[in-house]
Amino acid sequence: MPWKNKTGLAKAAVVLVTILSIATISCGVNWVLVLSTSSVSQNWVGYTLLVVGWIESLALAASIVGLFVVFVIWLGSKVRESTKGKSND
């Protein structure tokens, strides 16, 4: 696994990018399948694909928000480190 030797924010970022990548790939396949069926909501296959599509969309959104939060936390820690170093001088 790509997050095996990582900890903290690095591990969170790698897990979120992995989820984002998988959800993006499967979402693309899902759209191809949905568009290839004529009556999407009429049968159980189409309904299942629509539900899975919404779940994948939520995973994409959660991963993007999670990556933004990780970036903000990382940026905040870098700012604190730089101001702490300047105050000691």
N, C-alpha and C positions, 0 to 999 in steps of 0.2 A: 504494500500500500504506500502511496506517496507521502502520507503523514506519519509514517512509522517512527522516524527519528526527529520529529518536530514537537515543539511544545508551545503553549501560550497562543499568542496572536498568529504566529506562523502556522500552527496546526489548524486553527480556526479558518484562516484564509485558504489553506489547501483543501480542507473539507468542503468549504463553500464553493470554491472554484470547481471541484470535482462534481458536486451536485449540479451546479450551473451547467457544466459541460454535458453531463448525462441528460439533464432535462431538456437542453437545447436540441441535442441529437434526437431524442425520442419524440420531442414535440414536432420536429420536422417530419419524421416518419408518420406521426399521427395525422398531420394535416394532409399528407399525400393520401393516406387511407380514407380520411373523411371526405376529401374532395372526389375520390374515385367512386364513392357510393352515391347513388341517385337520391335515395330517400333516407337521409341520415337519422332523423329522429323516429322513423317508422319502425325500425327493427331493433333487437337487443344489441346487435353488433354496433350499430351507429350510436345508440344511447351509451353503450360502454365506452366507445371511443371519445364521445363528448365529455363524459365524466372524467376519464383519464386525462384528456386534454386540459380540463380545468385544474386538475390536481398538478399536472406538469406546469401550468402557468403560475399557480401559487408557489411551486418550488422555485421557479425562475425568479419571481418577485422577491421571495424570502431570501434567496441567495444573493441577489443584488443588494437588498437592504442590509443583509449581514455583512457583505464585503464593504459596504460604505461605513458601517459601524466599526468594523475592524480597522479600516483606514483612519477614521477619526480618532480612535483610541491610540493607534500607533503614532499619528501626527501629534497628538497631545503629549504623549510620552517624550517624543523628540523635542518638542518645544520646551517642556519642563527640564529636560536634560541640558539644553542649550542655555536656558536662563539660569539654571543652578550653577553651571560652569562659569558664567559671566559674573554672577554675584560673588563667587569665591575669589575672583581676581582682584 
